[in-house]
Amino acid sequence: MSIDVVILAAGKGTRMRSDLPKVLHPIGGVPMLGRVIDAAQQLGDVAITVVIGHGAATVREQFADSGVQFVEQTEQLGTGHAVAQAIPNFRAGATVLVLYGDVPLVKTGTLQSLLSASDRGPALLSVEMANPAGYGRIVRDDAGRVQAIVEEKDADADTLAIREVNTGILAAPADLLRQWLPELSNDNAQGEYYLTDVIARSVSENITVTGVRASDPLEVAGVNSRAQQAQMERALQHSRALALMNAGVTLLDPARIDVRGRLECDTDVSIDINCVFEGEVTLGKDVHIGPNCLLKNCRLADGTRVEANSIIEDADVGAACTIGPFARLRPGTQLADGAKVGNFVETKKAKIGRGSKVNHLSYVGDAVVGENVNIGAGTITCNYDGVNKSLTEIGDGAFIGSNTALVAPVSVGAGATVGAGSTITREVSADELAVARGKQRNISGWQRPTKKS
């Protein structure tokens, strides 16, 4: 089956009170429109057309590389008019699937069920709601076939008692829509062309309309306000937390985790509260993540521990490493097995060897550190001269005393020792002791200044 997907994304989203087009507001770290496109692309042989309007240039730019086509609805004249803008992109014999850029949690499996039901005619997606107030009710005949969508203002008491409502998501043969959409009438109070009139047209021509129920109202809920955006965010995070726990991950509080990308965990992973995962994150066996941590585009191998309040971004961490608390691993950091980056340590584009330790209050950037190196508190690699970045190299087993400045480019050989408080500006050979600091003077009888009256 060829599927022509039409995603309606032209609305302004006035209640969002934002200059950003509504469909670009994120859910789970991804713009709402991006989530809908992704769900559609997983259907198989799809051609996607996005109908844009408000903020059209911004939406085009955001999804320039997504493989979708754009058509612009210059006037907001209703859902039927919006879908009609995509008619030139309909393929002969295809099935058209109408989605909404502000309905971000719709599932590919649900859409597949809807498409399977559209082989004989239009199929619409409905949902049962405990409180259906404000929604159009789905009226079925005794055989379960959809007969009408009745808006609440037009419904009698019996119809108002129906809890099955229309979501607006529709699948229909392209050939029918190509014929019917230009014939829609706007003879209504709003003066708009409604896509739901396609259902009435089908019934009048004795074409079966099938209703497929979604299992979860949140899956088909739209976002029209910041409050609804927050509701969708929590719903998504709840489902992700359940999936993690079902896979064996320990979450100390499932309500306090945010996965804004893809998180893959091996067995016996433990994640404490208020942790955020962005991009692609992989955690090996027995990894422990302490509270209030941010991990983005990183890999942590088996047995590594990340203590509280640490940030890891674009880094590759080996097995049995210890990070934090209050550590920051910036892009390009690579930790070999058993390395330790302690509290208030920042690394950037640094390769730190097996068993090496940068325990506290240090900055290591643009550096290659060998195995079993000890870097004392307050040490920094002076890697930037205001124009260029330069490399610091530290050999295996070297000992760097506290409060040392290593002025790059510079190298410290294997087994070398650098005395505390040194500023190293030239090479230290293997097994040498380097001390580079002012000579200490002790002045006897010195009088401490007193405060002037």
C-alpha positions in Angstrom: 0.0 0.0 0.0 1.3 3.4 -1.0 0.6 5.9 1.8 0.4 9.7 1.3 0.7 11.3 4.7 -0.6 14.8 5.1 0.4 16.5 8.4 -1.5 19.7 9.3 0.9 22.1 10.9 -0.3 25.6 9.8 -1.9 26.8 13.0 -0.5 29.7 15.0 -1.1 28.3 18.5 -2.3 31.5 20.0 -2.7 30.0 23.5 0.9 29.0 23.6 1.8 32.7 23.7 5.0 32.2 21.9 6.8 33.5 18.8 7.8 29.9 18.0 5.4 28.0 15.8 3.3 25.7 17.9 4.4 22.5 16.2 8.1 23.3 17.0 7.6 23.2 20.7 9.3 20.1 22.1 7.9 17.0 23.7 10.6 14.7 25.1 13.3 16.9 23.5 11.9 16.6 20.0 9.6 19.2 18.2 6.0 17.9 18.2 6.0 17.9 14.4 9.2 15.8 14.4 7.5 13.2 16.6 4.6 13.0 14.2 6.9 12.7 11.1 8.9 10.0 12.8 5.7 8.0 13.6 4.6 8.3 10.0 8.0 7.4 8.5 7.9 4.1 10.3 4.8 3.0 8.3 6.9 2.0 5.3 6.2 3.3 1.8 5.2 6.9 2.7 5.4 10.2 1.1 4.8 13.0 3.6 3.4 16.4 2.9 3.4 19.0 5.7 0.9 21.8 5.4 2.4 24.9 6.9 1.2 28.5 7.5 2.2 30.4 10.6 6.0 30.5 10.9 6.3 28.6 7.6 9.9 29.7 7.0 10.9 28.5 10.4 9.2 25.2 10.1 10.8 24.6 6.6 14.2 25.4 8.0 13.9 23.1 11.0 12.9 20.1 8.8 14.8 20.9 5.7 16.6 17.6 5.8 13.7 15.4 6.9 12.7 14.2 3.4 9.2 15.7 3.6 7.4 18.1 1.2 5.8 21.3 2.2 2.8 23.1 0.9 1.6 26.4 2.3 -2.0 27.3 3.5 -1.9 31.0 3.2 -5.5 31.4 4.6 -6.7 29.3 7.5 -10.0 28.1 6.1 -10.5 24.8 8.0 -9.1 21.3 8.0 -10.7 20.3 4.7 -9.1 23.3 3.0 -5.8 22.5 4.6 -5.8 18.9 3.3 -6.9 20.1 -0.2 -3.6 22.0 -0.5 -1.8 18.7 -0.7 -3.9 17.2 -3.5 -1.2 17.8 -6.2 1.0 15.5 -4.1 -1.5 12.6 -4.0 -0.4 9.5 -5.9 -2.9 7.5 -7.9 -4.2 4.5 -5.9 -2.6 5.7 -2.7 -4.2 5.9 0.8 -4.1 9.4 2.3 -3.4 9.5 6.1 -4.3 12.8 7.7 -2.3 13.6 10.9 -1.8 16.7 13.1 1.5 18.3 13.9 0.3 19.1 17.4 -0.7 15.6 18.3 2.7 14.3 19.3 2.1 11.0 21.0 0.3 9.1 18.3 1.8 5.6 17.8 2.8 4.0 14.6 1.0 0.8 15.6 -2.3 2.7 16.0 -1.8 4.3 12.6 -1.2 0.8 11.0 -4.5 -0.4 12.4 -6.3 2.6 11.0 -4.7 2.1 7.5 -5.6 -1.6 7.6 -9.3 -0.6 8.1 -9.3 1.8 5.1 -9.2 -0.8 2.3 -12.9 -0.5 1.7 -13.3 3.2 2.3 -12.5 6.0 4.8 -11.5 5.0 8.3 -11.4 7.4 11.2 -9.6 7.2 14.5 -11.8 7.6 17.5 -11.3 7.3 21.3 -13.5 6.8 24.3 -13.3 9.5 26.9 -14.7 9.6 30.4 -15.6 13.2 29.9 -16.3 13.8 26.2 -17.5 17.4 26.6 -16.5 19.6 23.7 -15.8 16.8 21.2 -17.8 15.6 18.2 -19.5 12.2 19.0 -19.2 9.1 16.8 -22.6 7.7 15.8 -22.6 4.1 14.6 -25.2 1.8 13.2 -26.1 -1.6 14.6 -23.3 -3.2 12.6 -20.8 -0.8 14.1 -20.3 1.2 11.0 -19.8 4.9 11.4 -22.9 6.9 10.3 -22.0 10.4 11.4 -19.9 12.7 13.5 -22.2 15.0 15.5 -20.8 18.1 17.0 -21.7 18.7 20.6 -23.8 21.8 19.8 -25.9 19.8 17.4 -26.3 16.7 19.6 -29.5 15.6 21.4 -29.5 14.0 24.8 -28.9 10.4 23.5 -26.0 11.5 21.3 -24.5 13.5 24.2 -24.4 10.3 26.2 -22.0 8.8 23.7 -18.4 8.7 24.9 -16.7 7.8 21.7 -15.4 10.9 20.0 -13.6 12.0 16.8 -9.8 12.6 16.9 -9.7 14.1 13.4 -7.1 11.5 12.3 -8.4 10.0 9.1 -7.3 7.5 6.4 -9.1 7.5 3.0 -8.4 6.6 -0.6 -6.6 9.4 -2.4 -8.9 9.1 -5.4 -11.9 9.9 -3.3 -10.3 12.8 -1.5 -9.1 14.2 -4.8 -12.7 14.3 -6.0 -14.5 15.3 -2.8 -12.2 17.9 -1.1 -12.8 20.6 -3.9 -16.5 20.1 -3.5 -16.7 20.7 0.3 -19.0 23.5 1.4 -18.2 26.3 3.9 -21.9 26.9 4.5 -21.5 26.9 8.3 -21.2 29.4 11.2 -17.4 29.5 10.9 -17.3 29.7 7.2 -14.7 26.9 7.0 -14.3 23.7 5.0 -14.4 20.7 7.4 -12.6 17.5 6.7 -15.3 15.7 8.7 -17.8 16.4 5.9 -15.9 13.6 4.0 -17.6 11.2 6.4 -21.1 12.5 5.6 -20.3 12.3 1.9 -19.2 8.7 2.3 -22.4 7.7 4.1 -24.6 9.4 1.6 -22.9 7.4 -1.2 -23.2 4.1 0.7 -19.4 3.8 1.1 -18.5 2.1 4.4 -16.8 4.2 7.0 -14.9 2.3 9.6 -14.1 3.6 13.1 -10.9 2.4 14.8 -10.6 3.2 18.5 -7.3 4.3 20.0 -6.6 2.7 23.4 -5.4 5.8 25.2 -6.9 9.3 25.0 -3.4 10.9 25.6 -2.1 9.2 22.4 -4.5 11.3 20.3 -4.6 14.5 22.4 -3.6 17.8 20.9 -1.5 20.5 22.4 -2.9 23.9 22.5 -1.4 25.5 25.6 1.7 25.3 27.8 -0.3 23.3 30.4 -1.3 20.7 27.8 2.4 20.6 26.6 3.4 19.8 30.1 0.8 17.1 30.4 2.0 15.5 27.2 5.6 15.7 28.4 4.8 13.9 31.7 2.8 11.3 29.9 5.7 10.5 27.6 8.2 10.4 30.4 5.9 8.1 32.4 5.7 5.6 29.5 9.5 5.8 29.1 10.0 5.2 32.8 7.8 2.2 32.8 9.6 0.8 29.8 13.0 1.2 31.5 11.8 -0.5 34.7 10.2 -3.3 32.7 13.7 -3.8 31.1 15.2 -4.2 34.6 16.4 -0.6 35.3 16.1 0.7 38.9 14.6 4.1 39.0 14.5 5.5 42.5 11.6 7.7 41.6 10.0 7.1 38.2 8.3 10.5 38.3 11.7 12.2 38.4 13.5 11.2 35.2 13.5 12.9 31.8 14.6 11.0 28.7 14.8 13.5 25.9 16.4 11.2 23.4 17.2 7.5 23.4 18.5 5.8 26.5 19.8 2.2 26.3 20.6 0.3 29.5 22.2 -3.0 30.2 21.3 -5.1 33.3 21.2 -3.8 36.9 21.5 -0.1 36.0 20.4 2.3 38.8 19.3 5.9 38.2 18.6 8.2 41.1 16.2 11.2 41.0 16.2 14.3 38.8 18.4 12.9 36.0 18.1 14.1 32.4 19.2 12.1 29.4 19.6 13.8 26.0 20.6 12.5 22.6 22.0 9.0 22.4 23.0 7.6 25.8 24.2 4.0 26.5 24.7 2.7 30.0 26.5 -0.7 30.6 25.9 -3.3 33.3 25.9 -2.2 36.9 26.2 1.5 36.0 25.0 3.8 38.8 23.8 7.4 38.1 23.5 9.6 41.1 20.9 12.4 41.6 20.7 15.6 39.6 22.9 14.5 36.7 22.7 15.4 33.0 24.0 12.9 30.4 24.0 13.8 26.7 25.4 11.7 23.7 27.7 9.6 25.8 28.6 5.9 26.5 29.3 4.6 30.0 30.8 1.0 30.2 30.1 -1.6 32.9 30.4 -0.7 36.5 30.9 3.0 36.2 29.5 5.3 38.9 28.5 8.9 38.3 28.0 10.7 41.6 25.6 13.6 42.2 25.3 16.8 40.2 27.6 15.7 37.3 27.3 16.6 33.6 28.6 14.3 30.9 28.4 15.4 27.2 29.7 13.8 24.1 32.1 11.6 26.1 33.2 8.0 26.1 33.7 6.4 29.5 35.3 3.0 30.1 34.4 0.4 32.7 34.7 0.9 36.5 35.2 4.6 36.3 34.2 7.1 39.0 32.9 10.5 38.0 31.9 13.3 40.4 30.3 14.6 42.4 30.0 18.0 40.6 32.2 16.9 37.7 31.8 18.0 34.1 33.0 15.9 31.2 32.8 18.1 28.1 32.9 16.9 24.4 35.8 14.8 23.3 36.5 13.4 26.8 37.6 9.7 26.8 38.1 7.8 30.1 39.9 4.5 30.0 38.9 1.7 32.4 39.2 2.6 36.1 39.9 6.3 35.6 38.6 8.7 38.1 37.4 12.3 37.6 36.4 13.7 41.0 34.5 16.6 42.4 34.7 20.0 40.7 36.8 18.7 37.9 36.3 19.7 34.3 37.6 17.9 31.2 37.4 18.7 27.6 38.9 16.8 24.6 41.0 14.9 27.1 42.1 11.2 26.9 42.7 9.9 30.4 44.3 6.6 30.7 43.6 3.4 32.7 43.6 3.9 36.4 44.5 7.6 36.3 43.0 10.1 38.8 42.0 13.7 38.6 40.4 13.9 42.0 39.4 17.4 42.6 39.3 21.1 41.6 41.1 20.7 38.3 40.8 21.5 34.6 42.2 19.1 32.0 41.6 20.1 28.4 43.3 19.2 25.1 45.3 16.6 26.9 46.5 13.0 26.6 47.1 11.5 30.0 48.7 8.0 30.4 48.0 5.2 32.7 48.1 5.4 36.6 48.7 9.2 36.5 47.9 11.2 39.6 46.9 14.8 39.0 46.7 16.9 42.2 44.0 19.4 43.2 44.0 22.7 41.5 45.9 21.6 38.4 45.1 23.1 35.1 46.2 22.6 31.5 46.7 26.0 30.0 45.6 24.9 26.6 44.5 28.2 25.0 46.7 31.2 24.1 43.9 33.4 23.0 44.1 32.2 19.4 45.1 28.5 19.3 44.5 25.4 21.3 47.6 23.3 22.2 48.2 19.8 23.5 49.5 18.6 26.9 50.9 15.1 27.2 51.5 13.3 30.5 53.2 9.9 30.5 52.3 6.8 32.4 52.8 6.9 36.2 53.5 10.6 36.3 52.6 12.5 39.5 51.4 16.1 39.1 51.5 18.1 42.4 48.7 20.3 43.5 48.1 23.7 42.1 50.2 23.1 39.0 49.8 25.0 35.7 50.9 23.0 32.6 51.4 25.6 29.8 50.7 23.8 26.5 52.2 22.7 24.3 54.2 20.7 26.9 54.9 17.1 27.8 55.6 15.4 31.1 57.4 12.1 30.7 56.5 8.7 32.2 57.3 8.4 35.9 58.1 12.2 36.2 57.1 14.2 39.3 56.0 17.9 39.2 56.2 19.7 42.5 53.2 21.4 43.9 52.6 25.0 42.9 54.8 24.7 39.7 54.2 26.4 36.4 55.6 24.1 33.7 56.5 25.6 30.4 58.9 23.1 28.9 59.3 19.4 28.7 59.8 17.3 31.7 61.7 14.1 30.8 60.8 10.6 32.2 61.5 10.1 35.9 62.6 13.7 36.4 61.5 16.0 39.2 60.4 19.4 38.0 59.9 22.3 40.5 59.1 25.7 39.0 58.1 28.2 41.6 59.5 31.2 43.3 62.1 30.6 46.1 60.5 30.8 49.6 61.8 33.6 51.9 61.0 33.6 55.6 61.4 37.1 57.2 61.9 37.1 60.9 60.5 39.9 63.0 58.0 41.0 60.4 55.2 43.2 61.8 51.7 42.5 60.4 50.0 45.8 59.4 47.5 47.3 61.8 44.4 49.2 60.9 44.8 53.0 60.8 42.6 55.0 63.2 
